[in-house]
Amino acid sequence: MAELLKVEHLKKYFATPAGQLHAVDDVSFVINKGETLGVVGESGCGKSTLGRVVLKLLDLTDGRIVFEDRDITSISEKDSIALRKEMQIIFQDPYSSLNPRLCVSELIGDPLIVYKMYNKDGRQKRVYELMDLVGLARRFAFSYPHELDGGRRQRIGVARALALSPKFIVCDEPVSALDVSIQAQILNLLQDLQAQQNLTYIFVTHDLSVVKHISTDILVMYLGVMAEKCESKELFRKPYHPYTKGLLSAIPVPNIDHVKRPVELLGELTSPIEPKDECRFLARCKYATDVCRQGAPTYQEVEPNHFVTCHNVREINNL
Ligand code: SF4
């Protein structure tokens, strides 16, 4: 498989009055063409910031980004704008990400105007092609966002992202604002489009169950750091990090015996501002020992292609 995107030791810190906020702290991964990396974690774990830094919508603090064998870490603003043709984003909330004063046709055609593609007739033809592609009936071409339901609005978001024929898309919680029945439709659409157009995705979500089937690999993030990364199937079969175990325990499952599963994830996220040199999951971890207070754990390969950041991973999982 050919690599499309390589991210090495990426850091993104924000200056705050209380000190540096470590939103993304030493994150590395590779995504091959046509594959999906699911990035999972609670709100505030840095997953959306990671997506925006990769897309060059935010400057990075440190690290390296390579896209199609080209180092794009320090490219100019002009080159970043040109690169945006290849790299796009689908936003979480179709209600607020669409300009309410533009009709569907204008919303989908807008990126084509920005990049000076097609004349007026050609643009309208391309808009209809995109509407067909995302399953949005042409009769809605001159409707406004408020006249459409959430699923149709998110189809506009998908069509806008596809307008410039990108190779890579960051899907930033694209279904979390939608009803469960509509979520499945949009997930199926994204999977079909990926297969048809050999698209590569980063799929950001707080809900592990959403990325189970769509992701090739899953990266679990906690307070800016990588907690665990491996193939999607492997993560659901053998979660090794205490945080991943907690996330999985919170997924509701039908239970005919009415036996309550213990919820393993207790407490709240701590602050990512000037974090101490200790495990960031310490305050919530029932497996914590003294060594967890004495220094942050390093990211280690505990089984082939299965990486975990935990001092006690072998003892906890009898490896
Ligand atoms: Fe828990 Fe310690 Fe592992 Fe952190 S390093 S997840 S505190 S056992």
Residues whose N, C-alpha, C, O or C-beta is under 5 A from the ligand:
A	BS01	SF4	P242 C279 F281 L282 C285 Y287 A288 T289 C292 P297 T309 C310 H311 N312
